[in-house]
């Protein structure tokens, strides 16, 4: 159990989130160059998408679409 918690806390998404919180608390002028900033944004979006896709792969398409269709109609 502790290994899973540690693995999740050390994931890049969580570490960047914590870095942002720390920078805001200390009122830092933390700025990344534009290219790096765009690259990090793309990386984080892909990481979130892949994690979500992996979790969705554990469910059937019917169980995923049913709640969506309930809210549409």
Wavefront OBJ file of the C-alpha trace (Angstrom):
o trace
v 0.000 0.000 0.000
v 2.790 2.423 0.876
v 4.474 1.709 -2.464
v 1.355 2.733 -4.373
v 1.027 5.952 -2.367
v 4.697 6.785 -2.912
v 4.470 6.013 -6.625
v 1.442 8.295 -7.010
v 3.026 11.119 -5.026
v 6.186 10.965 -7.141
v 4.369 11.059 -10.482
v 5.257 14.086 -12.644
v 1.699 15.426 -12.590
v 1.599 15.580 -8.791
v 5.144 16.970 -8.535
v 4.378 19.827 -10.952
v 1.180 20.577 -9.045
v 3.107 20.752 -5.758
v 5.776 22.938 -7.394
v 3.038 25.344 -8.511
v 1.536 25.487 -5.031
v 4.932 26.134 -3.435
v 5.725 28.845 -6.005
v 2.391 30.547 -5.289
v 2.863 30.373 -1.521
v 6.329 31.949 -1.610
v 5.167 34.405 -4.317
v 7.960 33.337 -6.617
v 8.485 34.744 -10.103
v 8.893 31.199 -11.366
v 8.658 31.354 -15.150
v 9.585 28.799 -17.748
v 10.693 29.755 -21.250
v 7.816 29.629 -23.770
v 9.034 26.472 -25.503
v 9.485 24.611 -22.236
v 6.134 25.826 -20.968
v 4.352 24.564 -24.091
v 6.215 21.260 -23.922
v 5.295 20.758 -20.277
v 1.655 21.561 -20.999
v 1.540 19.016 -23.817
v 3.309 16.418 -21.667
v 0.888 16.902 -18.777
v -2.162 16.709 -21.043
v -0.864 13.497 -22.605
v -0.057 12.009 -19.176
v -3.542 12.800 -17.881
v -5.125 11.399 -21.056
v -3.147 8.178 -20.894
v -3.974 7.631 -17.217
v -7.656 8.256 -17.920
v -7.589 5.950 -20.937
v -5.978 3.167 -18.948
v -8.634 3.474 -16.258
v -11.432 3.505 -18.852
v -10.033 0.348 -20.455
v -11.057 -1.596 -17.362
v -14.760 -1.009 -18.110
v -17.014 -2.114 -20.947
v -18.144 0.478 -23.478
v -21.759 0.043 -22.350
v -21.018 0.873 -18.728
v -19.130 3.989 -19.822
v -21.705 5.247 -22.305
v -24.792 4.610 -20.140
v -24.230 7.522 -17.698
v -23.259 9.832 -20.564
v -26.414 9.030 -22.527
v -28.594 9.452 -19.409
v -27.465 13.068 -19.089
v -27.873 13.814 -22.790
v -31.513 12.749 -23.068
l 1 2 3 4 5 6 7 8 9 10 11 12 13 14 15 16 17 18 19 20 21 22 23 24 25 26 27 28 29 30 31 32 33 34 35 36 37 38 39 40 41 42 43 44 45 46 47 48 49 50 51 52 53 54 55 56 57 58 59 60 61 62 63 64 65 66 67 68 69 70 71 72 73
